[in-house]
Amino acid sequence: MEVIILATPKAAAIAVGQIIQRLLDEKPRAVLGLATGDTARLLYRELVKRHLDWSRVTTFNLDEYIGLPPYHPASYHRFMWENLFTHTNIKKKNVHIPDGLAKDLQSYCTRYETQIRQAGGIDLQVLGIGRNGHIGFNEPTSSLSSRTRVKTLAPQTRKDNARHFDGKDRIPRHVITMGIGTIMDARRCLLLACGKNKARILSGAVEGPITSMNPASILQLHPTARIVLDEAAASRLKRADYYRWVFQNKPTWQKAYP
């Protein structure tokens, strides 16, 4: 696991944008796993500014609420098209976002896993982290080998996401999410997090034990995982100075971005 600490959320988003640009330059047919949320929105603004060629890129999103139509203001379908896809030349057939209206949810989740395999697997999985450590919607106690499935949202997650709905009671209780095992199959994982409200859970994910009580901690076992943070999100890391030193002294060929 490599931890990269940068001064501001904007600097962190620029760094991740550079990493993704490098991947698309090297592999125009890359398969990207994508996330949603406020931090992801910063990243997508940065990617749009770069005017990258998305014509051969395939994407798979982490999750979606069950019961929300794609046009719902809080749906992740709408989030992705408004914040990223509409501003690129990506082909609609290459965009995959879980279908929260699927009639047979279990069969649909199995099919989503098959689609990822048929695409050749995910080259780079972009992640955020919830205040309880969830990646995707893999809430605490999720199996660390889980696959795409239906999950029940934790009360903390529903509270945190209430601002996107007309009150907490309107938030769906269930979602489709890639599993932790699905995420770990990606050839590279990149977690972007900003803000002091993420500092406590990140300290556990990066420096604490690997445990299903903090699902993001599984990234310690990934062979190529990068954690990109702003100073606020990194504020509770005990070895922050060491991470900065390592980043500054890496050989040029080993650096994550220019």
N, C-alpha and C positions, 0 to 999 in steps of 0.2 A: 504494500500500500504506500503510495506517495501522497504526501499532504503538501499542498501549495497554498500559501497564505498571501493574500494581496490586500492592498490598502482599503479598497472600497468595493461595493457591489458592482459598480460599472467596470472596474479593473478586472474583477473575477469573471464577469460576463465576456469581456474582450478576450481574456485568456482562453476560455472554453470555445469561443468563436474561432480563434486561431487554430485550436486543436481540430475542430470539425472541418475547417477549411482545408487544413493539411490532408486530412483523411480523404475528402472529396477530390482534391487535386491528385492524390495518389491512386485512388480507387473510385472512379466516377460512378460505378455501379454499387456503391456501398449500401449496406443495410443498416439503418439507424433505428435504435429504440429511443422513443421520445417520452418526455414527461410533461406535466402541466403544472400550473401554480404561478405565484407571483414571481419567484426567482426565475422560472423558465421563461416568463414573459420578457424579462430583461435580456436573456440569452437570445430569444427569437428576434427581438428588435435589432440586436447586434448582427445576427445572421442575415437579416433582410438588408441591412446596410451594405453587406459584402457582395451582394448581387452574384451569388454562387449559382452554378449550373446544377439544378436538381432534376434534370430531364431523365436521368437513368437511376436516380436514387429510389430506394424502397424504404418505407417507414412502418414501424409498428409502435403503437402507443401502449403505455403501461396499463391503462385502466379506463373505466367509464361507469357512471352511475346506472343502476338498473331502473328502468321505467321512464327515463328521460328521453324524449325524442331528440334527434340530432339538432333541431333548430332551437331547443330550449336555451335560454341565456346562460344557464350554468352547466350545460353539457360540455364534455371535453371535445366532442366533434366540433362544436361551434368555436370553442377556445382555439383549437388548432388551426382551423381555417381562417379565423379572424386575425390571429397573431402571427401566423407563419405561412401556411400553404397558399393562401390567396395572393401573397406577395412574391411567390416563386413560380418557376415553370415546371413544378412537379406534376406528373401525370396522376390523375385521380385514381386510376386503377392500381397504382403503386402505394396508395395510402391505406393503411390498415388501422382502424380504431375499433376497439371492442363495441359490439352492438348490444346496447342495454335493453333493446326491445326484442331480442331473440326469443322465439317461442320455446325452444328446447335449450335451456341454458347450459346444461351439462354437455350436450353434443356440440354446442357452439364453442365452448371452451376447449374441447378436444380438437376441434377443427382449427382454432386459432393457433394452437401449438403446432399442428401440421403445417399450416401456412408459413410459420417462421422457419421450420426445417426445410420446406420446399424452396424458400428464398435463399437458402444457404447459411442460415443462422445470422445472428445480429453481430455486426462488426463493432459497433460502439453503442452502448446503452447509457443514455443520459438519465440521471436520477436526481430527485430532490429528497428531502427527508422531512418527515412529520415531527411534531414536537414529542411524540411518543416513540420515535425511532422507526416509523414505518417507511418502507420503500415500496413504490407502487402503493397499493392499499393492503399490504401485508402487515396487519396489525400485530402488536405484541402477542406472543404465544403461537404465531404462525409457524408451521413446519418449515425448517430451513432447507428442505428439499422439495417444497411444494411446487405445483405447476399451475397454469392458468385455471382459475376457478372462481366461484362465487364466494364473497366474503361479507360478513356483517361488520359494519363500521363501529369502531369504539366510540364511546361517549365523547372523549376528548377530540377526536377527529371531527365528529358532527358539530361540536361546539366551535372548533376552529374554522369550519367551512360555512358556518351559518350566515356569514356576511354575503355569501353568493346567492342566498335564497331569501324569501320573505319570512324569515324566522326559522328557528331550529326545527320546528315541527314539520316543516316542508322538505327537509333534507331526506333523500332516500336513505333507508337503513342498509341497503345492500348494493354491492358493486361487483363488476367483473374486474379481476386484476391478474396480470401476469404473476406467477408464483416466484418465490425466492429462488428455487431451482432454475426456473426459466431465465431469470435475470443473471444468475451466475454462469449460465451457458454462454453469455455474450463474450466475444473475444476480448473486449475491453469494457470496463465500467468507469463512468465518470460522474461523480456526485458533486453537484454545485449547491452550496448553501450560504446564505447571508443573513445577518441579523443576530442580535444578542439573544433573542428568544430561542435560537437553535443551539446555543453554546453548550448547555448542560448535556443534552442528548448526544451531541457530537463528541463530547469528551468521552462519553461511554462507548460510543460506536468505534472511535479511533483507538482509544487507550485502555478501554475496559475489556472484560471477558467477552468471548463470543457466546451470545445467548439469544434465544428466541424472544426474550423480554425486551431486547433492543435489536430488532431485525436487521438494521443497517450494519450491525457489528459483523455480520457474515462476510462483508467485503474485505475483512482482514485476511480471508482465505483465498480471495481472487488473485490470480497471478498477475493481472494488469489492471489494478484499480487506482484511480486518482481521485482525491478529495480536494476540491478547489473551494476555498473559503475567503470571506472578507475578514478583516481584523476582529469585528464584533463576534462573528460566529466562532472564531478561533480563540476567543478570550479565556476559555477555561481549559485549554490544552496545556498540560504540564510540560510537554516537550516542544512547545511552539518555537523556541529559539533554535532547537536542533533541526526542525523541519525547514526553517528559513535558511539555515546554514547549508543543509544538504541541497536545497533547490539552487542556491547561489553558486555552489561549487560543482554542480554536475558537469560532466564533459558535454561539449556542444552536441554531439551525436545522440546523447541520451535525453536531452531536454524535451519536455512535452510539447512545447511550442516555441517559436522564434523569440 
